Amino acid sequence: MKKQRHGYNCPDDCWELIFQKLREDDERDMYSISLVSKQFLSISNRVKLSLNVHDETLPLLPNLLRRFRLIKSIVIETYNHQDIDGVVHQISQSGFLNLQAIKFWCISVPPRDGFKALALNKNIKNNLKVLDCSRLISMQDKDLVLIADSFPQLEELRISVRDDMYDDDEVAARITDDGVNALASKLKELKKIVFQGNACFITDQSLISLSSNCVKLREISLLINGSAQHNLTEDGIDFVVRHSRNLTSLSLELPSLQPSAFSFTMENPFTHAKNLHSLTMTQKLFSDKRICLVAKARPPLKKLNVLMGFMGQYPKIYGALKMLLQACQSTLEELTLGGWYLRDAAITDLAPYLFNLTSIHLHDHALTSVTFYTLTKYCPLLEKLIMAHSRGQVMDTFSRGYSHKNYRMRHLDISGNMLLNDTALENFGQVCPNLRFLCVRKCLRLTNVGIGEILRRCPKITQLNINGLQVSDVFGRYFDDHSVLNLKTLEARMTEIDDKGMAMIGNRCRNLQYLDIGYCNEVTNKGVMEVVTNCARLRDIDLIGCQKVSTYISPEMAFSRRRSFIDEVVTVLVNR
């Protein structure tokens, strides 16, 4: 640091490290930092690595591309899908960009002319690693060929093959082995491939081609749903597992899977999966025998997702699952079980094999608070727990046997639990005092008393979702407490929050950055201004459906704050 007349001046590289950390926490903080000085403006321009393109930013796109010359990722989220080629063409004209990722998060036909324009930019053609086309429609085999020819260095590719059509002149999406074979033969650097949608007409030949040609392939994800008429069999899956030696992730969410034509083969294909860290499987894809094969192979699984129920096969499948969890207990960190209709006794039975988990996602089960207490006690490393839409009869059975603390837990989602009451929520807060994120959306028996109590017991909560609750505030019996809460995000859509509740939010949530009070019919301009005036860090406020809030409130907000986030408010109000 250089000593100046009025103190010390930090060199630019130190400021860059500081700004990078701030950007990781919340990139929107860069907006205000860039206004401090020309030095900070220059540094903040350099540390910005991604750019989101919306309809509002389209007129400014050429200037933004010149300003942020070090961006590595562009996300296109425009609603004007008719001019998507024009947007991509503007990006292609920025010869100094060193783009590594382009993501199309807009519903549009593939920008075929735009792809060709990007390919003419040597920087982009040689450096683009990630292409996300998961929102594009009408994708054809010829588009896969065009992508492979245009971006030969791709390492990650997401393809949508939904048959949605928004215009009469659009062609329905259809992907076959021909397109996948052409793609696989040209993308030698490919490490991750995702196909999703209901118009993927592929066979084992596509899997064989990918596995044989893309030797660096690590992740394969097939999210094929609905009426998709694929002809994938167990043989194709086995070929991938056996020959893709670098495979770390296999996700199979398919409506069906044809049995193996070589069922007499004695070899266990999963013995070759030495690097398999993530496995996702759904109903009808894996029999209990195949799950046992995975267990016997003991791959180093870190993430396991078993989705949807197994109908009458439950006893056999449950036994195989228990065997698999036992085999992978020392490596498994993330577990998702969905639609099994498990009960507390089953979770208690499995708990001894879950001690290494950091994340558990359970949804659509018949669970009660017993499962919460069991998992927080027997999983000391647990940081994230999702128990959504549980249908257990009793939600709280707190006792001295559960008087433990889990200081690692940060994220708790218990949304949609119709029987969750204030007492149970308060006890959850007592067990997990270091919560940062809490979602109790549509837990209709909760009141502001329970919400206020858990906020008091868990003062580190920064994100709270109470959408759909019949509460007028989030403070309960502590409404006259003047301590400041640490909330940064509050989602309170379709609640009974009124102007009095808004005044309390404004006075006690001074760090609030995002507020959603959509369809809160008791909020008026007065309540909105209480928050806008007192919450100096507020960036976004969603007022859609607030009938008592004037559409002309934006000038008053702008005069009060003179902050750029007001543009977001105008958009919400106009569209309500």
C-alpha positions as CSV (number, residue, x, y, z in Angstrom):
1,M,0.0,0.0,0.0
2,K,1.3,3.5,-0.9
3,K,1.1,6.2,1.7
4,Q,-0.7,9.3,0.4
5,R,-1.2,12.7,2.0
6,H,-4.5,11.7,3.5
7,G,-3.8,8.0,4.3
8,Y,-3.1,4.8,2.4
9,N,-4.1,3.9,-1.1
10,C,-4.8,0.2,-1.9
11,P,-3.4,-1.0,-5.3
12,D,-5.8,-2.1,-8.0
13,D,-5.0,-5.8,-7.6
14,C,-6.0,-5.7,-4.0
15,W,-9.2,-3.9,-4.8
16,E,-9.9,-6.5,-7.5
17,L,-9.7,-9.3,-4.9
18,I,-12.1,-7.3,-2.6
19,F,-14.6,-6.7,-5.5
20,Q,-14.4,-10.3,-6.6
21,K,-15.5,-11.4,-3.1
22,L,-18.3,-8.8,-3.1
23,R,-19.4,-10.0,-6.6
24,E,-19.6,-13.6,-5.3
25,D,-21.9,-12.5,-2.5
26,D,-24.2,-10.3,-4.6
27,E,-23.1,-9.0,-8.0
28,R,-25.6,-6.1,-7.7
29,D,-23.3,-4.5,-5.1
30,M,-21.1,-3.6,-8.1
31,Y,-23.7,-1.0,-9.2
32,S,-23.1,1.3,-6.3
33,I,-19.4,0.6,-6.0
34,S,-18.9,1.7,-9.7
35,L,-20.2,5.2,-8.8
36,V,-17.6,5.9,-6.1
37,S,-14.7,6.9,-8.4
38,K,-13.3,6.4,-11.8
39,Q,-10.8,4.0,-10.3
40,F,-13.6,1.8,-8.8
41,L,-15.6,2.1,-12.1
42,S,-12.6,0.7,-14.0
43,I,-11.9,-2.1,-11.5
44,S,-15.6,-3.1,-11.3
45,N,-15.7,-3.3,-15.1
46,R,-12.8,-5.8,-15.0
47,V,-14.2,-8.1,-12.3
48,K,-17.6,-8.5,-14.0
49,L,-17.6,-11.9,-15.6
50,S,-21.2,-12.4,-16.7
51,L,-23.8,-10.4,-18.5
52,N,-27.6,-10.9,-18.6
53,V,-29.3,-9.6,-21.7
54,H,-33.0,-8.6,-21.1
55,D,-35.4,-6.7,-23.4
56,E,-34.7,-3.5,-21.4
57,T,-30.9,-3.8,-22.0
58,L,-31.1,-4.6,-25.8
59,P,-30.6,-1.0,-26.9
60,L,-27.5,-0.7,-24.6
61,L,-26.0,-4.1,-25.6
62,P,-23.2,-2.7,-27.9
63,N,-22.1,-0.3,-25.2
64,L,-22.3,-3.0,-22.5
65,L,-20.1,-5.3,-24.6
66,R,-17.5,-2.5,-25.1
67,R,-17.6,-1.7,-21.4
68,F,-17.3,-5.2,-20.0
69,R,-14.5,-6.6,-22.1
70,L,-13.6,-9.5,-19.7
71,I,-17.0,-11.1,-19.4
72,K,-16.9,-14.9,-19.9
73,S,-20.6,-15.7,-19.9
74,I,-23.6,-14.2,-21.5
75,V,-27.2,-15.2,-20.6
76,I,-29.9,-14.2,-23.1
77,E,-33.3,-13.8,-21.5
78,T,-35.3,-11.7,-24.0
79,Y,-39.0,-12.1,-24.7
80,N,-38.7,-10.8,-28.1
81,H,-37.8,-14.1,-29.7
82,Q,-38.4,-12.8,-33.2
83,D,-35.0,-11.0,-33.1
84,I,-32.8,-13.5,-31.3
85,D,-30.6,-13.8,-34.4
86,G,-30.0,-10.0,-34.2
87,V,-28.9,-10.3,-30.6
88,V,-26.5,-13.1,-31.3
89,H,-25.2,-11.2,-34.3
90,Q,-24.3,-8.1,-32.1
91,I,-22.4,-10.4,-29.8
92,S,-20.5,-11.9,-32.7
93,Q,-19.3,-8.4,-33.7
94,S,-17.4,-7.9,-30.4
95,G,-14.1,-9.2,-31.6
96,F,-12.3,-8.6,-28.3
97,L,-14.6,-10.8,-26.2
98,N,-13.2,-14.1,-24.9
99,L,-16.5,-15.7,-24.3
100,Q,-16.6,-19.2,-22.7
101,A,-20.3,-19.6,-22.2
102,I,-23.6,-18.6,-23.9
103,K,-26.9,-19.5,-22.4
104,F,-30.2,-19.1,-24.2
105,W,-32.8,-18.7,-21.4
106,C,-35.5,-17.5,-23.8
107,I,-38.2,-19.3,-25.7
108,S,-37.1,-19.1,-29.4
109,V,-36.2,-21.2,-32.4
110,P,-32.5,-21.8,-32.7
111,P,-30.6,-18.7,-33.9
112,R,-29.1,-20.5,-36.9
113,D,-27.8,-17.3,-38.6
114,G,-26.5,-16.2,-35.2
115,F,-24.6,-19.4,-34.7
116,K,-23.0,-19.0,-38.2
117,A,-22.1,-15.4,-37.3
118,L,-20.5,-16.5,-34.0
119,A,-18.5,-19.1,-35.8
120,L,-16.9,-16.3,-37.9
121,N,-15.5,-14.8,-34.7
122,K,-12.3,-16.8,-34.1
123,N,-12.1,-15.9,-30.5
124,I,-15.6,-17.2,-29.8
125,K,-15.3,-20.2,-32.0
126,N,-12.0,-21.4,-30.4
127,N,-12.9,-20.5,-26.8
128,L,-16.6,-21.2,-26.3
129,K,-16.8,-24.1,-23.8
130,V,-20.5,-24.0,-22.7
131,L,-23.6,-23.7,-24.8
132,D,-27.0,-23.9,-23.1
133,C,-30.0,-24.3,-25.5
134,S,-32.3,-25.7,-22.9
135,R,-35.1,-23.1,-23.7
136,L,-34.9,-23.2,-27.5
137,I,-37.7,-24.9,-29.4
138,S,-38.0,-26.7,-32.8
139,M,-34.5,-28.2,-32.4
140,Q,-33.6,-30.5,-35.3
141,D,-30.8,-32.9,-36.2
142,K,-29.5,-30.2,-38.6
143,D,-29.1,-27.8,-35.6
144,L,-26.9,-30.4,-33.8
145,V,-24.7,-30.5,-36.9
146,L,-24.5,-26.7,-37.1
147,I,-23.6,-26.4,-33.4
148,A,-20.8,-29.0,-33.8
149,D,-19.4,-27.3,-36.9
150,S,-19.6,-23.8,-35.3
151,F,-18.1,-24.6,-31.9
152,P,-15.7,-27.5,-32.1
153,Q,-14.2,-26.8,-28.6
154,L,-17.5,-27.2,-26.7
155,E,-17.2,-29.0,-23.4
156,E,-20.8,-28.7,-22.1
157,L,-23.9,-28.8,-24.2
158,R,-27.6,-28.6,-23.2
159,I,-30.2,-29.4,-25.8
160,S,-34.0,-28.9,-25.5
161,V,-36.1,-31.2,-27.7
162,R,-39.6,-30.2,-26.7
163,D,-42.3,-30.3,-29.4
164,D,-43.8,-26.9,-28.3
165,M,-44.6,-24.6,-31.2
166,Y,-45.6,-21.0,-30.8
167,D,-46.0,-20.0,-34.5
168,D,-47.7,-21.9,-37.3
169,D,-44.7,-21.8,-39.5
170,E,-42.4,-23.5,-36.9
171,V,-41.3,-27.1,-37.3
172,A,-41.8,-29.5,-34.5
173,A,-38.6,-30.5,-32.6
174,R,-37.2,-33.9,-33.4
175,I,-33.8,-35.3,-32.5
176,T,-32.6,-38.8,-33.8
177,D,-29.5,-40.9,-33.8
178,D,-28.4,-39.1,-37.0
179,G,-28.0,-35.8,-35.2
180,V,-26.4,-37.2,-32.1
181,N,-23.9,-39.3,-34.2
182,A,-22.8,-36.2,-36.1
183,L,-22.5,-34.2,-32.9
184,A,-20.5,-36.9,-31.2
185,S,-18.1,-37.4,-34.1
186,K,-17.1,-33.7,-34.1
187,L,-17.1,-32.6,-30.5
188,K,-13.9,-34.4,-29.2
189,E,-13.7,-32.1,-26.1
190,L,-17.2,-32.8,-24.9
191,K,-17.4,-33.4,-21.2
192,K,-21.1,-32.9,-20.4
193,I,-24.2,-33.5,-22.5
194,V,-27.9,-32.9,-21.5
195,F,-30.9,-33.9,-23.5
196,Q,-34.3,-32.8,-22.2
197,G,-37.8,-32.9,-23.6
198,N,-40.4,-35.1,-25.2
199,A,-39.2,-35.2,-28.8
200,C,-36.0,-37.2,-28.4
201,F,-36.2,-40.2,-30.7
202,I,-32.9,-41.9,-30.0
203,T,-31.8,-45.4,-29.5
204,D,-28.8,-47.1,-27.9
205,Q,-26.8,-46.1,-30.9
206,S,-26.7,-42.5,-29.7
207,L,-25.3,-43.6,-26.3
208,I,-22.7,-45.8,-28.0
209,S,-21.7,-43.0,-30.3
210,L,-21.3,-40.5,-27.5
211,S,-19.3,-43.0,-25.3
212,S,-17.1,-44.1,-28.2
213,N,-16.3,-40.7,-29.7
214,C,-16.3,-38.4,-26.7
215,V,-13.6,-40.0,-24.6
216,K,-13.5,-37.1,-22.2
217,L,-17.2,-37.4,-21.4
218,R,-17.9,-37.0,-17.7
219,E,-21.6,-36.3,-17.4
220,I,-24.6,-37.7,-19.3
221,S,-28.1,-36.5,-18.4
222,L,-31.3,-37.7,-20.2
223,L,-34.4,-35.9,-19.1
224,I,-36.8,-37.4,-21.5
225,N,-40.5,-37.2,-20.6
226,G,-44.1,-37.5,-21.8
227,S,-44.7,-39.2,-25.1
228,A,-41.1,-39.4,-26.2
229,Q,-40.7,-42.6,-28.3
230,H,-37.0,-43.4,-27.5
231,N,-35.7,-46.9,-27.8
232,L,-33.1,-46.9,-25.1
233,T,-32.4,-50.2,-23.3
234,E,-30.3,-51.4,-20.4
235,D,-27.7,-52.5,-22.9
236,G,-27.1,-48.9,-24.0
237,I,-26.8,-47.8,-20.4
238,D,-24.4,-50.6,-19.6
239,F,-22.2,-49.8,-22.6
240,V,-21.8,-46.2,-21.4
241,V,-21.0,-47.3,-17.8
242,R,-18.5,-49.9,-19.1
243,H,-16.7,-47.8,-21.7
244,S,-16.9,-44.2,-20.5
245,R,-14.0,-44.4,-18.0
246,N,-14.2,-40.7,-17.1
247,L,-17.9,-40.8,-16.3
248,T,-18.6,-39.0,-13.0
249,S,-22.4,-38.3,-13.4
250,L,-25.2,-40.4,-14.9
251,S,-28.8,-39.0,-14.7
252,L,-31.6,-41.0,-16.2
253,E,-35.1,-39.5,-16.0
254,L,-37.0,-41.6,-18.5
255,P,-40.6,-42.8,-18.8
256,S,-39.3,-46.3,-19.4
257,L,-36.3,-48.4,-20.3
258,Q,-36.3,-51.6,-22.3
259,P,-34.7,-54.7,-20.6
260,S,-31.4,-56.0,-21.7
261,A,-31.2,-58.4,-24.6
262,F,-28.2,-60.0,-22.9
263,S,-29.6,-60.6,-19.5
264,F,-27.6,-63.8,-19.2
265,T,-24.4,-61.8,-19.1
266,M,-22.8,-62.3,-15.6
267,E,-20.5,-59.3,-15.6
268,N,-21.5,-56.3,-13.4
269,P,-21.0,-53.2,-15.7
270,F,-20.8,-50.9,-12.7
271,T,-17.5,-52.4,-11.6
272,H,-16.1,-50.2,-14.4
273,A,-17.6,-47.1,-12.9
274,K,-14.5,-46.2,-10.9
275,N,-15.2,-42.5,-11.0
276,L,-19.0,-42.4,-10.8
277,H,-19.8,-39.7,-8.2
278,S,-23.5,-38.9,-9.1
279,L,-26.4,-41.2,-10.0
280,T,-30.0,-40.3,-10.7
281,M,-32.6,-42.9,-11.5
282,T,-36.4,-42.9,-11.7
283,Q,-39.3,-45.2,-11.6
284,K,-39.1,-48.4,-13.8
285,L,-35.5,-47.8,-14.8
286,F,-33.8,-49.8,-12.1
287,S,-35.0,-53.0,-10.7
288,D,-33.9,-54.1,-7.2
289,K,-31.4,-56.4,-8.9
290,R,-29.7,-53.6,-10.8
291,I,-29.6,-51.4,-7.7
292,C,-27.9,-54.3,-5.9
293,L,-25.4,-54.4,-8.8
294,V,-24.5,-50.8,-8.1
295,A,-24.2,-51.5,-4.4
296,K,-21.9,-54.5,-5.0
297,A,-19.7,-52.4,-7.3
298,R,-19.3,-49.8,-4.6
299,P,-18.7,-46.8,-6.8
300,P,-17.5,-43.6,-5.0
301,L,-21.0,-42.0,-5.0
302,K,-21.2,-38.6,-3.6
303,K,-24.7,-37.8,-4.9
304,L,-27.7,-40.2,-5.2
305,N,-31.2,-39.2,-6.5
306,V,-33.9,-41.9,-6.5
307,L,-37.1,-40.2,-7.8
308,M,-40.8,-41.2,-7.9
309,G,-42.4,-44.2,-6.3
310,F,-41.9,-47.8,-7.1
311,M,-45.5,-48.8,-6.7
312,G,-45.9,-52.5,-5.6
313,Q,-42.1,-53.0,-5.8
314,Y,-41.5,-50.9,-2.6
315,P,-40.4,-53.7,-0.3
316,K,-37.8,-55.1,-2.7
317,I,-36.6,-51.6,-3.8
318,Y,-36.3,-50.4,-0.3
319,G,-34.1,-53.3,0.7
320,A,-31.9,-52.7,-2.3
321,L,-31.7,-49.0,-1.5
322,K,-30.6,-49.8,2.1
323,M,-27.9,-52.0,0.7
324,L,-26.7,-49.2,-1.6
325,L,-26.7,-46.6,1.2
326,Q,-24.7,-49.0,3.4
327,A,-22.2,-49.6,0.6
328,C,-21.7,-45.9,-0.1
329,Q,-22.0,-44.5,3.4
330,S,-18.4,-43.3,3.6
331,T,-18.6,-41.2,0.4
332,L,-22.2,-40.2,0.0
333,E,-22.8,-36.4,0.7
334,E,-26.1,-35.6,-1.1
335,L,-29.3,-37.8,-1.1
336,T,-32.7,-37.2,-2.7
337,L,-35.6,-39.5,-2.2
338,G,-38.8,-38.4,-3.9
339,G,-42.3,-39.9,-4.1
340,W,-41.6,-43.0,-2.0
341,Y,-44.2,-42.3,0.6
342,L,-41.6,-43.2,3.3
343,R,-42.5,-43.0,7.0
344,D,-40.5,-42.0,10.0
345,A,-39.6,-45.6,10.8
346,A,-37.9,-46.0,7.4
347,I,-35.8,-42.9,7.9
348,T,-34.8,-44.0,11.4
349,D,-33.8,-47.4,9.9
350,L,-31.6,-45.7,7.2
351,A,-30.1,-43.0,9.5
352,P,-27.0,-45.0,10.6
353,Y,-25.8,-44.9,7.0
354,L,-26.3,-41.2,6.5
355,F,-23.8,-39.8,8.9
356,N,-21.6,-38.3,6.1
357,L,-24.5,-36.4,4.4
358,T,-24.4,-32.6,3.9
359,S,-27.7,-32.4,1.9
360,I,-30.9,-34.4,2.1
361,H,-34.0,-33.8,0.0
362,L,-37.2,-35.6,0.9
363,H,-40.5,-34.8,-0.8
364,D,-43.9,-36.3,-1.0
365,H,-43.5,-38.7,2.0
366,A,-45.5,-39.5,5.1
367,L,-43.0,-37.9,7.5
368,T,-43.4,-36.0,10.8
369,S,-41.0,-33.9,12.9
370,V,-39.5,-37.2,14.1
371,T,-37.6,-37.4,10.9
372,F,-36.3,-33.9,11.3
373,Y,-35.0,-34.6,14.8
374,T,-33.5,-38.0,13.7
375,L,-31.6,-36.5,10.7
376,T,-30.3,-33.4,12.6
377,K,-29.1,-35.7,15.3
378,Y,-27.5,-38.6,13.3
379,C,-26.2,-36.4,10.4
380,P,-23.7,-34.0,12.2
381,L,-22.5,-32.6,8.9
382,L,-25.9,-31.8,7.5
383,E,-26.2,-28.3,6.1
384,K,-29.3,-28.5,3.9
385,L,-32.6,-30.3,4.6
386,I,-35.7,-30.2,2.4
387,M,-38.8,-31.9,3.7
388,A,-41.5,-30.5,1.4
389,H,-45.1,-31.7,1.2
390,S,-44.9,-34.2,4.0
391,R,-48.2,-35.9,4.8
392,G,-47.5,-37.2,8.3
393,Q,-50.4,-37.1,10.8
394,V,-48.4,-35.6,13.7
395,M,-45.9,-32.8,13.0
396,D,-44.3,-32.4,16.4
397,T,-43.1,-34.9,19.0
398,F,-40.4,-32.9,20.6
399,S,-38.9,-34.6,23.7
400,R,-35.7,-34.5,25.8
401,G,-34.3,-37.2,23.5
402,Y,-34.1,-34.5,20.8
403,S,-32.5,-31.8,22.9
404,H,-29.4,-31.7,20.6
405,K,-28.0,-28.9,18.6
406,N,-27.0,-29.0,14.9
407,Y,-24.8,-26.0,14.3
408,R,-24.0,-26.9,10.7
409,M,-27.6,-26.6,9.4
410,R,-27.9,-23.6,7.1
411,H,-30.8,-24.3,4.8
412,L,-34.3,-25.6,5.8
413,D,-37.2,-26.0,3.4
414,I,-40.4,-27.5,5.0
415,S,-42.8,-25.9,2.6
416,G,-46.3,-27.4,1.9
417,N,-46.5,-29.1,5.3
418,M,-50.2,-28.6,6.2
419,L,-49.8,-29.8,9.8
420,L,-46.7,-27.8,10.8
421,N,-47.6,-25.6,13.7
422,D,-45.8,-22.8,15.6
423,T,-44.6,-25.1,18.4
424,A,-42.8,-27.4,15.9
425,L,-41.2,-24.5,14.1
426,E,-40.0,-23.0,17.3
427,N,-38.4,-26.3,18.3
428,F,-36.8,-26.6,14.9
429,G,-35.2,-23.2,15.5
430,Q,-33.9,-24.4,18.9
431,V,-32.2,-27.4,17.3
432,C,-30.7,-25.5,14.4
433,P,-29.7,-22.0,15.6
434,N,-27.5,-21.1,12.7
435,L,-30.1,-21.2,9.9
436,R,-29.5,-18.8,7.0
437,F,-32.4,-19.9,4.8
438,L,-35.9,-20.8,5.8
439,C,-38.9,-21.7,3.6
440,V,-42.3,-22.3,5.2
441,R,-44.4,-21.5,2.1
442,K,-48.0,-22.8,2.3
443,C,-47.6,-24.1,5.8
444,L,-51.1,-22.8,6.6
445,R,-51.2,-23.6,10.3
446,L,-48.3,-21.2,11.0
447,T,-48.9,-17.8,12.5
448,N,-46.7,-14.7,12.9
449,V,-45.9,-15.9,16.5
450,G,-44.0,-19.0,15.1
451,I,-42.3,-16.9,12.5
452,G,-41.2,-14.2,15.0
453,E,-40.0,-16.9,17.4
454,I,-37.7,-18.7,14.9
455,L,-36.3,-15.4,13.7
456,R,-35.4,-14.6,17.3
457,R,-33.9,-18.0,17.9
458,C,-32.1,-18.0,14.5
459,P,-30.8,-14.4,14.1
460,K,-28.6,-15.3,11.2
461,I,-31.5,-16.0,8.8
462,T,-31.1,-13.8,5.7
463,Q,-33.6,-15.4,3.4
464,L,-37.3,-16.1,4.4
465,N,-40.1,-17.4,2.3
466,I,-43.6,-17.2,3.8
467,N,-45.6,-17.2,0.6
468,G,-49.3,-18.0,1.1
469,L,-49.3,-17.7,4.9
470,Q,-52.2,-15.9,6.6
471,V,-50.0,-13.5,8.6
472,S,-49.9,-9.7,8.7
473,D,-46.3,-9.4,9.9
474,V,-43.3,-11.6,10.7
475,F,-42.6,-10.5,14.2
476,G,-45.4,-12.0,16.3
477,R,-45.1,-11.2,20.0
478,Y,-41.9,-9.3,19.4
479,F,-43.6,-6.6,17.3
480,D,-42.4,-3.8,19.7
481,D,-38.8,-5.1,19.8
482,H,-36.5,-2.6,18.2
483,S,-33.7,-5.0,17.3
484,V,-32.7,-5.1,13.7
485,L,-33.1,-8.4,11.8
486,N,-30.6,-9.7,9.3
487,L,-33.1,-10.4,6.6
488,K,-31.9,-9.7,3.0
489,T,-34.6,-11.5,1.1
490,L,-38.3,-11.7,2.1
491,E,-40.8,-13.5,0.0
492,A,-44.3,-12.8,1.3
493,R,-46.5,-13.2,-1.7
494,M,-50.3,-13.7,-1.1
495,T,-50.0,-13.1,2.6
496,E,-52.1,-10.7,4.8
497,I,-49.3,-8.2,5.3
498,D,-50.7,-4.7,5.6
499,D,-49.2,-1.2,6.0
500,K,-48.6,-1.7,9.7
501,G,-46.6,-4.9,8.9
502,M,-44.7,-3.0,6.1
503,A,-43.8,-0.3,8.6
504,M,-42.4,-2.9,11.0
505,I,-40.4,-4.4,8.1
506,G,-39.0,-1.0,7.2
507,N,-38.0,-0.3,10.8
508,R,-36.4,-3.7,11.6
509,C,-35.2,-5.1,8.3
510,R,-32.7,-2.4,7.4
511,N,-30.5,-4.8,5.4
512,L,-33.4,-5.9,3.1
513,Q,-32.4,-6.2,-0.6
514,Y,-35.4,-8.1,-2.1
515,L,-39.0,-7.9,-1.1
516,D,-41.9,-9.8,-2.8
517,I,-45.4,-8.7,-1.6
518,G,-47.3,-9.6,-4.7
519,Y,-51.1,-10.0,-4.3
520,C,-51.0,-8.5,-0.8
521,N,-54.3,-6.7,-1.0
522,E,-54.0,-4.7,2.2
523,V,-50.7,-2.9,1.3
524,T,-51.1,0.7,0.1
525,N,-48.7,3.4,-1.2
526,K,-48.0,4.3,2.5
527,G,-46.8,0.9,3.4
528,V,-44.5,0.6,0.3
529,M,-42.9,4.0,1.1
530,E,-42.2,2.9,4.6
531,V,-40.0,0.1,3.3
532,V,-38.5,2.1,0.4
533,T,-37.5,5.0,2.7
534,N,-36.1,3.0,5.6
535,C,-34.4,0.0,3.8
536,A,-31.4,1.8,2.2
537,R,-30.1,-1.4,0.5
538,L,-33.4,-2.4,-1.1
539,R,-32.8,-3.3,-4.8
540,D,-36.0,-5.1,-6.0
541,I,-39.6,-5.0,-4.8
542,D,-42.4,-7.0,-6.5
543,L,-45.8,-5.3,-6.2
544,I,-47.6,-7.3,-8.8
545,G,-51.3,-7.8,-7.9
546,C,-51.3,-5.2,-5.1
547,Q,-54.6,-3.6,-5.9
548,K,-54.3,-0.7,-3.4
549,V,-50.9,0.4,-4.7
550,S,-51.0,3.1,-7.3
551,T,-49.4,2.5,-10.7
552,Y,-48.0,6.0,-10.3
553,I,-46.0,5.3,-7.2
554,S,-42.7,5.0,-9.1
555,P,-42.0,8.7,-9.3
556,E,-42.5,9.0,-5.6
557,M,-40.1,6.1,-5.0
558,A,-37.6,7.6,-7.4
559,F,-37.7,10.9,-5.7
560,S,-37.3,9.3,-2.3
561,R,-34.4,7.0,-3.2
562,R,-33.0,8.1,-6.5
563,R,-31.8,4.5,-7.0
564,S,-31.6,2.4,-10.2
565,F,-33.7,-0.4,-8.8
566,I,-36.9,1.7,-9.4
567,D,-36.8,0.5,-13.1
568,E,-37.6,-3.0,-11.9
569,V,-40.6,-1.7,-9.9
570,V,-42.0,0.0,-13.0
571,T,-41.8,-3.2,-14.9
572,V,-43.7,-5.1,-12.2
573,L,-46.4,-2.5,-11.9
574,V,-47.1,-2.2,-15.6
575,N,-47.5,-5.9,-15.9
576,R,-49.8,-6.5,-13.0
